């Protein structure tokens, strides 16, 4: 069967590039996600939503559309060395390129259009099309003792060392950069201490390298 869907809104986030986006929103709590609904949606469409602490957000991996999909993918958690079935992973290279994210709902701004949902944490690319929003119900959806396959908890965080002047940066921008880099944004199969990586986040371009579980921030430029 073929279905046609339209986005109901768009994501505004600090991440303008796929490289470096956190694998889960709660890993970078300093980041903020804003979902701007299409102007056709009025205050009635979000009535009662502010009573919930978390929301499920269904979206499209829009930058992966042109790359197609595959039956088997290499999850980053396995170092890119082992394949798993696409439906056993959260890879963006899916048949319908749909994603699901659980975001902490901070506020609902329904005073003007577009209506905006302000959320804490982010694992979404800026400009991501949103397909649907649903409230999270912990009494039926939280399963803390469920088996999690090859994903056994969050990986250890790296120590972040600034080797450039960062005092000019806003405190929140600095926190977003540190929290992102502490998660080790590199592909799991890359471990070259001499390699310099670049990541765009929170209006900046960050140059860094990683060695012995430490992230060395070498340079930061503000993006226009």
C-alpha positions in Angstrom: 0.0 0.0 0.0 1.1 3.6 -0.7 0.4 6.4 1.7 1.0 10.1 1.3 2.0 12.2 4.3 2.8 15.8 4.9 4.9 17.4 7.6 3.1 19.2 10.4 6.1 21.3 11.4 9.9 21.7 11.3 12.7 21.3 13.8 14.9 24.2 15.0 18.1 22.8 16.7 21.7 23.7 17.2 22.8 21.0 14.8 23.3 22.1 11.2 25.3 19.1 10.2 24.7 15.4 10.6 28.2 14.8 12.1 28.2 15.2 15.8 24.5 15.0 16.4 23.9 13.1 19.8 22.6 9.6 19.4 19.9 10.4 22.1 18.5 13.8 23.1 19.2 13.4 26.9 22.9 13.0 26.3 23.2 16.8 25.6 20.7 18.4 28.0 22.1 21.9 27.3 20.9 21.7 23.7 17.3 22.8 22.9 14.9 21.6 20.3 12.1 23.9 19.1 9.3 22.4 16.9 7.6 25.1 14.9 4.2 23.8 13.8 2.8 24.8 10.4 0.6 27.9 10.6 -2.5 25.9 9.9 -2.4 24.6 13.4 -3.9 26.8 16.1 -3.9 26.7 19.9 -6.7 24.1 19.8 -4.3 21.5 18.3 -2.0 21.6 21.4 -4.6 22.1 24.1 -3.7 19.8 27.0 -0.2 19.0 25.7 1.6 21.2 28.3 0.3 18.8 31.0 2.8 16.1 29.8 6.6 16.1 30.6 7.7 14.2 27.4 6.5 13.8 23.9 7.2 11.3 21.1 8.2 13.1 17.9 8.0 11.2 14.6 10.1 12.7 11.8 11.8 12.1 8.5 15.6 11.5 8.1 15.4 13.9 5.1 19.1 14.1 4.4 19.3 10.3 4.0 16.5 10.1 1.4 18.8 10.2 -1.5 21.0 7.4 0.0 18.3 4.8 -0.1 18.2 2.0 2.4 19.7 -1.4 3.0 18.6 -4.8 4.5 21.7 -4.8 6.7 23.6 -1.9 8.3 26.6 -1.4 10.5 25.6 0.1 13.9 28.1 2.6 15.4 27.9 0.7 18.7 29.6 -2.3 17.1 32.5 -0.3 15.7 31.2 -0.6 12.1 32.6 -4.1 12.0 29.4 -6.1 12.4 26.1 -6.0 10.5 22.6 -6.1 11.9 19.2 -6.1 10.2 17.9 -2.6 9.6 14.9 -3.2 11.8 17.2 -4.1 14.7 18.8 -0.7 14.6 18.0 3.0 14.6 19.8 3.7 11.3 18.5 6.6 9.2 18.8 4.4 6.1 15.4 2.8 6.5 12.7 1.9 3.9 10.6 4.9 4.8 13.3 7.0 6.5 11.2 7.6 9.5 12.6 8.4 12.9 11.3 8.5 16.5 12.6 10.7 19.3 11.6 11.1 22.9 11.9 14.8 23.9 11.4 16.5 27.3 8.7 19.1 26.8 9.7 22.4 28.5 7.0 24.7 27.3 4.2 25.2 24.7 4.1 28.6 23.2 0.6 28.9 21.7 0.3 32.7 21.9 1.1 33.3 18.2 1.6 31.4 15.0 3.6 29.4 14.3 2.9 27.6 17.6 6.2 26.4 19.1 7.0 23.4 21.3 10.2 24.1 23.3 12.0 20.9 24.3 15.1 20.1 26.3 17.8 18.1 24.7 18.2 17.4 21.0 19.2 14.6 18.6 17.6 16.2 15.6 19.1 18.0 12.6 18.0 21.6 12.1 15.3 21.7 9.5 14.1 18.2 10.1 10.4 17.7 8.9 8.1 16.5 11.7 5.3 14.1 10.9 3.5 13.7 14.2 3.6 14.4 17.9 2.2 12.2 20.7 2.4 12.5 24.5 4.6 10.0 26.3 2.8 7.8 28.9 5.3 6.4 31.4 2.9 3.9 33.0 2.6 1.9 29.8 5.7 2.9 27.8 8.5 2.8 30.3 10.1 -0.7 30.5 13.3 -0.2 32.5 14.0 -3.9 32.7 13.6 -4.7 29.0 16.5 -6.3 27.2 18.4 -3.9 24.9 20.2 -6.2 22.6 23.7 -5.1 21.6 23.1 -1.6 23.1 24.2 -1.9 26.7 23.8 1.6 28.2 25.5 4.8 27.3 29.3 4.6 26.5 31.7 6.3 28.9 32.1 10.0 28.4 35.4 11.5 27.3 37.3 14.3 29.1 37.0 17.6 27.2 40.1 19.9 27.2 40.0 23.4 25.8 43.1 24.4 23.9 41.6 27.6 22.5 40.1 30.7 24.0 36.4 30.0 24.7 35.6 32.7 27.1 33.9 34.8 24.4 31.3 32.0 23.9 28.0 32.1 25.7 27.9 29.7 28.6 25.1 27.6 27.0 27.0 27.3 23.7 30.1 26.2 25.5 28.0 23.6 27.4 26.5 22.2 24.2 29.9 21.8 22.6 31.4 20.1 25.7 28.4 17.7 26.1 28.5 16.8 22.4 32.2 16.1 22.3 32.1 14.1 25.5 30.0 11.6 23.7 32.7 11.0 21.1 31.0 11.9 17.8 33.5 10.0 15.6 32.5 7.0 13.7 33.2 4.0 15.9 35.7 2.5 13.4 37.9 5.7 13.5 40.6 6.0 16.1 43.4 8.2 14.7 44.9 10.4 17.4 46.5 12.7 14.8 43.3 13.3 12.8 41.6 16.6 13.2 37.8 16.6 13.0 35.4 19.4 12.3 31.9 19.7 13.7 29.2 22.4 13.3 27.1 23.0 16.3 25.3 26.0 18.0 26.5 28.4 15.3 30.1 27.5 15.5 32.6 25.2 13.7 34.7 23.3 16.2 38.1 21.7 15.3 39.2 18.9 17.6 41.1 15.7 18.0 40.8 12.7 20.3 43.5 10.7 22.1 43.5 8.5 25.2 39.9 9.2 26.0 40.4 12.9 25.9 39.0 15.5 23.5 41.3 18.4 22.6 39.4 21.4 21.3 41.9 23.1 19.0 39.9 25.9 17.3 36.4 27.5 17.3 35.1 29.8 14.5 31.7 31.4 14.6 29.5 30.6 11.5 27.9 33.5 9.7 
